Amino acid sequence: MARKALKLASWTGMALAASGFFLYSNKYLDPNDFGAVRVGRAVATTAVISYDYLTSLRSVPYGSEEYLQLLSKIHDLFMSFDDTPLGAASLAQVHKAVLHDGRTVAVKVQHPKVQAQSSKDILLMEVLVLAVKQLFPEFEFMWLVDEAKKNLPLELDFLNEGRNAERVAQMLKHIDFLKVPRIYWELSTKRVLLMEFVDGGQVNDRDYMEKNKIDVNEVRLSSHGCCARDAHRGQISRHLGKIYSEMIFVNGFVHCDPHPGNVLVRKHPGTGRAEIVLLDHGLYQVLTEEFRLDYCHLWQSLIWTDMERVKKYSQRLGAGDLYPLFACMLTARSWDSVNRGISQAPVTATEDSEIRNNAANYLPEISQLLNHVPRQMLLIFKTNDLLRGIEAALGTRASASSFLNMSRCCIRALATHKKKSTCSSFRRAQISFSEAFNLWQINLHELILRVKGLKLASWILAFLCWLLPTPY
């Protein structure tokens, strides 16, 4: 019971972290991470083959006769199977294996009793949330239970996860730096998922990136011995931002669990360029057309500091009179910075400290806001927060360039909607021209920013070369 109460506390912590205020450091919580963590069991089929041996494999003595018999069942399906999991979470764990045709695969197996245990967990959570409501009427957390009831059955269906993976791979096939592992359906069921094995390091593992010479935010020495920032600063962070901007603004189909264990980085085997590998496709949010377009308008207004439209579209998304708090939660910036323009200056240590210190004063308002915004927004909040955690780990907080990339996606999405809504060829041509012009303006603005950055970099480089002795 105590463990369940602690799990509820974790959910409450997630609700606050999802506000973008980073209340409890950069350890991000999974809103669907509940249920007893059990070890190994799965069901897979090549016809009607039971995969219950994985449960037993954990309960018999290592090296015993029974252990070897169970191991032979695995070899009926696999040439080799590593019984030590690559990773484990509350719902499943992943093993590396090799099929008889030589393909290396990742085998995701659901823990035993999760299906039965999950309904009990949700019931207990509901009781505890109601108890909290009685003690603290100003706090509204029933939405946590509602979201769990909706999302957990989807996450427990691994066939649904496989379909999500194939959908997002097809949807973003034009992005050459994204890799979604292929699903092998012939040995996949609702409780076992076989997929292509893709090696890589977690997106926040800077040591892995340095070892494999993957650019994140490197400082290199020029041939003159002077320090110069890599021109591709924050490449991984920008790639991830582009992927999620496409998901949210253009397609309205959003991977909502981008914690570092689900986002890997590797060098593409062919090109040697940095590539992002997206894993764990069980939890997606499908945005309605109305929500997606309002969200596009809101971010456009935030990027270009149109405060009247910030208010308008925040209220359309359910923020009401709390729209300033809503804008701060979305951007993880202070209200002063939102008014000055979030793309004008990066987050300072002072601003970060101010947000952390003041967050506790707004807990009732945060609770009220989370209870009134559309349910689609809740997973978007969580996704934004996880992405900011990755940026913080990489040391690449959102820059003007990342906001411009978001703006490009918003312009494309809004133009596509307008063209669908008209039957006039002339009107569609007007919309296309306006879209091209707006994108050209953004490209010009980005070019100006780069030129200014290069000038500043050249000044710094000249100064450092003057300070440092020339090596002989």
C-alpha positions in Angstrom: 0.0 0.0 0.0 2.8 2.3 0.9 4.4 1.7 -2.5 1.1 2.6 -4.2 1.0 5.8 -2.3 4.5 6.6 -3.4 3.5 5.9 -7.0 0.6 8.4 -6.6 3.1 11.0 -5.3 5.1 10.3 -8.5 2.0 11.1 -10.6 1.4 14.3 -8.7 5.0 15.2 -9.3 4.5 14.6 -13.0 1.6 16.9 -13.1 3.7 19.7 -11.7 6.7 18.9 -13.9 4.5 18.8 -16.9 3.8 22.5 -16.3 7.3 23.2 -17.6 8.6 24.6 -14.3 11.2 21.8 -13.6 10.1 21.6 -10.0 12.0 18.5 -9.0 15.2 18.6 -11.1 15.6 17.0 -14.5 14.3 13.5 -13.6 11.2 13.3 -15.7 8.3 11.1 -14.7 6.2 8.8 -16.9 2.5 9.4 -16.3 1.7 5.8 -17.2 4.6 4.3 -15.2 2.6 2.3 -12.6 1.9 -1.3 -11.9 4.1 -3.8 -10.1 7.4 -4.4 -11.9 7.4 -8.1 -12.6 10.1 -10.1 -14.4 9.9 -11.9 -17.7 6.9 -13.4 -19.4 5.6 -13.1 -22.9 3.3 -14.7 -25.4 4.5 -15.0 -29.0 3.3 -17.1 -31.8 4.6 -18.7 -35.0 1.3 -20.6 -35.0 0.0 -21.0 -31.5 3.3 -21.1 -29.6 3.2 -20.2 -25.9 6.0 -18.0 -24.7 5.4 -18.5 -21.0 8.9 -20.0 -20.6 10.2 -16.5 -20.1 8.5 -16.3 -16.7 9.8 -19.7 -15.7 13.3 -18.8 -16.9 13.5 -16.2 -14.1 12.3 -18.6 -11.4 14.5 -21.7 -11.9 18.1 -22.1 -10.8 20.6 -20.9 -13.4 22.3 -23.8 -15.2 19.9 -26.4 -13.8 18.3 -29.1 -16.1 15.0 -27.3 -16.0 16.7 -24.1 -17.0 18.4 -25.7 -20.0 15.0 -27.2 -21.1 13.4 -23.8 -21.0 16.4 -22.4 -22.9 15.9 -24.9 -25.7 12.4 -23.6 -26.2 13.8 -20.2 -27.0 16.2 -21.8 -29.5 13.2 -23.2 -31.4 12.5 -19.6 -32.4 15.9 -17.9 -32.1 19.4 -18.8 -33.0 20.5 -16.9 -29.9 18.6 -15.1 -27.2 20.2 -12.9 -24.5 18.2 -13.6 -21.3 19.7 -10.5 -19.7 17.5 -7.6 -20.7 18.9 -4.6 -22.5 16.4 -2.5 -20.5 13.4 -2.9 -18.3 10.5 -0.6 -17.3 7.2 -1.1 -15.4 5.3 -2.7 -18.3 7.9 -4.6 -20.2 11.6 -5.4 -20.8 13.6 -5.8 -24.0 16.0 -8.6 -25.0 18.4 -8.9 -27.8 18.1 -12.0 -30.0 19.1 -13.4 -33.4 16.6 -15.2 -35.7 17.5 -18.3 -37.6 17.8 -16.3 -40.8 20.5 -14.2 -39.2 18.4 -11.0 -38.5 19.3 -9.4 -35.2 16.1 -8.3 -33.4 14.9 -6.6 -30.2 12.3 -8.6 -28.4 10.0 -6.6 -26.2 8.1 -8.8 -23.7 5.3 -7.7 -21.4 5.8 -8.5 -17.7 3.4 -11.1 -16.2 0.2 -10.0 -14.4 0.5 -6.4 -15.7 -2.9 -6.7 -17.4 -4.6 -7.9 -14.2 -2.6 -5.6 -11.9 -3.2 -2.4 -14.0 -6.9 -2.2 -13.2 -6.2 -2.5 -9.5 -3.6 0.2 -9.7 -6.0 2.5 -11.4 -8.7 1.8 -8.8 -6.3 2.5 -6.0 -5.1 5.7 -7.7 -8.7 6.9 -8.1 -9.4 6.3 -4.4 -6.2 8.2 -3.3 -6.9 11.1 -5.7 -10.4 11.4 -4.3 -8.9 11.4 -0.8 -6.5 14.2 -1.8 -9.4 16.1 -3.2 -11.2 15.9 0.2 -8.2 17.1 2.1 -7.2 19.8 -0.4 -10.3 20.9 -2.5 -8.2 23.4 -4.5 -6.2 20.7 -6.1 -7.8 18.9 -9.1 -6.0 15.7 -10.1 -8.8 13.5 -11.3 -7.6 14.1 -14.8 -4.6 11.8 -13.9 -7.0 8.9 -13.4 -8.9 9.7 -16.6 -5.7 9.8 -18.7 -4.5 6.5 -17.1 -7.8 4.8 -17.9 -7.6 5.9 -21.5 -3.9 5.4 -22.2 -2.9 2.3 -20.3 -4.9 -0.2 -22.4 -3.3 1.2 -25.5 0.2 0.9 -24.1 -0.5 -2.7 -23.1 -1.4 -3.7 -26.7 2.0 -4.2 -28.4 0.3 -4.6 -31.8 -1.0 -1.1 -31.4 2.5 0.0 -30.7 3.7 -1.7 -33.9 1.1 0.1 -35.9 2.0 3.4 -34.4 5.7 2.8 -35.3 4.8 2.0 -38.9 2.5 5.0 -39.2 5.1 7.5 -37.9 7.9 6.0 -40.1 5.7 6.5 -43.1 4.6 9.9 -42.0 8.1 11.2 -41.5 9.9 9.2 -44.3 11.1 12.5 -45.8 13.2 13.2 -42.7 16.5 11.5 -43.5 18.0 11.8 -40.0 15.1 9.8 -38.3 15.2 6.0 -37.9 12.2 4.0 -36.7 13.0 0.3 -36.2 11.1 -2.0 -38.5 8.5 -4.3 -37.0 8.5 -8.0 -37.6 4.9 -9.0 -37.5 5.3 -12.8 -37.9 6.5 -13.2 -34.3 4.6 -10.3 -32.7 1.4 -10.4 -30.6 -0.4 -8.1 -28.1 2.2 -9.0 -25.5 5.4 -9.5 -27.5 6.8 -7.2 -30.1 9.7 -8.1 -32.4 11.5 -5.3 -34.1 14.7 -4.5 -35.9 17.6 -4.1 -33.5 19.2 -0.7 -33.8 22.3 0.1 -31.7 22.9 3.6 -30.3 23.5 5.7 -27.3 20.9 7.6 -25.2 20.3 11.1 -26.4 21.6 12.5 -23.1 24.8 10.4 -23.1 27.4 13.0 -24.0 30.2 10.5 -23.4 28.8 8.1 -26.0 28.5 11.0 -28.5 32.0 12.2 -27.9 33.4 8.6 -28.2 31.6 8.1 -31.5 32.3 11.7 -32.7 28.7 12.7 -32.9 28.4 16.4 -32.8 26.2 17.9 -30.1 27.8 21.0 -28.8 31.5 20.5 -29.2 34.3 22.9 -28.6 37.1 22.2 -31.1 40.6 23.6 -31.5 41.3 25.3 -34.8 44.6 24.8 -36.7 45.8 28.0 -35.0 45.2 26.4 -31.5 42.2 28.8 -30.8 38.8 27.7 -29.6 36.0 27.8 -32.1 32.4 26.7 -31.7 31.4 24.0 -34.1 29.2 25.5 -36.8 26.6 22.7 -36.2 26.1 23.5 -32.6 23.2 21.6 -31.0 22.7 19.5 -34.1 20.9 16.7 -32.2 18.7 19.1 -30.4 17.7 20.8 -33.6 17.0 17.5 -35.3 14.7 16.4 -32.4 12.9 19.8 -32.5 12.3 19.4 -36.3 10.9 15.8 -35.8 8.5 16.9 -33.1 7.4 20.1 -34.9 6.4 17.9 -37.9 4.5 15.6 -35.6 2.6 18.3 -33.6 2.0 21.1 -36.1 1.8 19.4 -39.4 0.5 15.9 -38.7 -1.2 16.0 -35.3 0.2 12.5 -34.4 2.6 12.9 -31.5 5.0 10.4 -29.8 4.4 11.3 -26.2 7.2 9.5 -24.4 10.5 11.0 -25.6 12.5 10.3 -22.4 16.2 9.6 -23.1 15.8 5.8 -23.0 13.4 6.1 -26.0 15.5 8.5 -28.0 18.8 7.1 -29.2 21.6 8.7 -31.3 23.9 6.9 -33.7 26.0 7.5 -36.8 24.2 6.3 -39.9 26.1 3.2 -41.1 26.2 4.5 -44.7 26.6 8.2 -44.5 28.2 8.6 -41.1 25.8 11.5 -40.3 24.1 11.8 -36.9 20.8 10.0 -36.8 18.0 9.9 -34.2 16.4 6.5 -33.4 12.9 6.8 -32.0 11.7 3.8 -29.8 8.7 2.8 -27.7 5.6 3.9 -29.8 3.0 2.7 -27.3 1.8 6.2 -26.3 0.7 8.6 -29.0 -1.6 11.6 -28.9 -3.9 12.2 -31.9 -4.7 15.9 -32.1 -8.0 17.1 -33.5 -7.9 19.5 -36.5 -9.3 22.4 -34.4 -6.8 21.8 -31.5 -3.8 21.5 -33.9 -4.6 24.7 -35.8 -5.3 26.7 -32.6 -2.0 25.4 -31.2 -0.2 26.4 -34.5 -1.7 29.9 -34.2 -0.7 30.1 -30.5 3.0 29.2 -31.1 3.2 31.6 -34.1 1.9 34.4 -31.7 4.4 33.4 -29.0 7.3 33.4 -31.5 6.4 36.7 -33.1 5.3 38.3 -29.8 1.7 39.1 -30.8 0.3 39.3 -27.3 -3.3 39.9 -28.3 -3.3 36.6 -30.3 -1.4 34.9 -27.5 -4.4 35.7 -25.3 -7.0 34.8 -27.9 -5.6 31.3 -28.7 -4.6 30.5 -25.1 -8.3 31.1 -24.2 -9.5 29.1 -27.2 -7.4 26.2 -25.7 -9.1 26.5 -22.4 -6.8 28.7 -20.4 -9.4 31.4 -19.6 -8.0 34.2 -17.4 -5.0 32.1 -16.6 -3.6 32.6 -20.1 -0.3 34.3 -18.8 0.4 31.2 -16.7 -0.6 29.0 -19.7 2.0 30.8 -21.9 4.7 30.4 -19.2 3.9 26.7 -18.9 4.2 26.1 -22.6 7.4 28.0 -23.1 9.0 27.4 -19.7 9.8 31.1 -19.7 8.8 34.0 -17.4 5.9 36.2 -18.3 8.4 39.1 -18.8 10.4 37.0 -21.3 7.1 36.0 -23.1 6.3 39.7 -23.5 9.8 40.6 -24.7 9.8 37.7 -27.1 10.9 34.2 -26.4 13.1 34.1 -29.5 14.9 37.3 -28.6 17.1 36.0 -25.8 18.0 32.6 -24.3 17.0 31.5 -20.8 19.3 33.0 -18.2 20.3 31.3 -14.9 18.4 34.1 -13.1 15.2 33.5 -15.0 15.5 29.7 -14.5 15.9 30.3 -10.8 13.0 32.7 -10.7 10.7 30.2 -12.4 11.7 27.4 -10.0 11.3 29.6 -6.9 7.9 31.0 -7.9 6.4 27.8 -9.1 5.2 26.7 -5.7 3.2 29.9 -5.3 1.0 28.9 -8.3 0.3 25.3 -7.5 -3.5 25.8 -7.1 -3.7 27.7 -10.4 -1.6 25.1 -12.1 -3.9 22.4 -10.9 -7.0 24.4 -12.0 -5.5 25.0 -15.4 -4.5 21.4 -16.0 -8.1 20.4 -15.1 -9.6 22.7 -17.6 -7.4 22.5 -20.7 -8.3 19.9 -23.4 -7.1 16.4 -22.5 -4.9 16.5 -25.7 -2.9 19.3 -24.0 -1.9 17.2 -21.1 0.4 14.8 -23.0 1.7 17.8 -25.1 2.8 19.4 -21.8 4.5 16.2 -20.8 6.1 15.8 -24.2 7.4 19.4 -24.1 8.8 18.9 -20.6 10.7 15.7 -21.6 12.1 17.5 -24.7 13.3 20.3 -22.5 14.9 17.8 -20.2 16.9 16.4 -23.2 17.9 20.0 -24.1 19.1 20.6 -20.6 21.1 17.4 -20.6 22.7 18.4 -23.9 23.3 22.0 -22.8 21.3 23.3 -25.7 18.2 25.2 -24.6 15.8 26.4 -27.3 17.4 29.0 -29.6 16.1 31.4 -32.2 16.9 28.8 -34.8 14.7 26.2 -33.2 11.8 28.7 -32.9 12.1 29.5 -36.6 11.9 25.8 -37.5 8.7 25.6 -35.4 7.4 28.6 -37.3 8.1 27.0 -40.6 6.0 24.0 -39.7 3.2 26.2 -38.4 3.1 28.2 -41.7 3.0 25.0 -43.7 0.3 23.5 -41.6 -2.0 26.6 -41.7 -1.4 27.0 -45.4 -2.4 23.4 -46.1 -5.6 23.8 -44.1 -6.5 27.0 -45.9 -5.9 25.4 -49.3 -8.2 22.4 -48.3 -10.9 24.8 -47.3 -11.2 26.6 -50.6 -12.4 25.5 -54.1 -11.0 28.5 -55.9 -7.8 27.9 -57.8 -7.0 31.6 -57.6 -7.4 31.5 -53.8 -5.1 28.5 -53.5 -2.5 30.2 -55.6 -2.7 33.2 -53.3 -2.3 31.0 -50.3 0.7 29.3 -51.9 2.3 32.6 -52.7 1.8 33.9 -49.2 3.2 30.6 -47.7 6.3 30.9 -49.9 6.8 34.5 -49.0 6.5 33.9 -45.3 8.9 31.0 -45.5 11.3 33.2 -47.5 11.0 35.9 -44.7 12.0 33.3 -42.1 14.9 32.1 -44.2 16.1 35.7 -44.6 15.7 36.3 -40.8 17.7 33.1 -40.1 20.4 34.2 -42.6 20.7 37.5 -40.8 21.0 35.8 -37.4 23.7 33.5 -38.8 25.7 36.4 -40.3 25.6 38.2 -37.0 26.6 35.0 -35.2 29.5 34.5 -37.6 30.7 38.1 -37.1 30.6 37.6 -33.3 32.4 34.3 -33.6 35.1 35.8 -35.8 35.6 38.6 -33.3 35.8 36.1 -30.4 38.2 33.9 -32.5 40.5 36.9 -33.3 40.5 37.9 -29.6 41.4 34.4 -28.4 44.1 34.1 -31.0 45.5 37.4 -29.8 45.4 36.2 -26.2 46.8 32.7 -26.8 50.4 32.1 -27.9 50.9 30.6 -31.4 52.0 27.0 -31.1 55.3 26.0 -32.9 
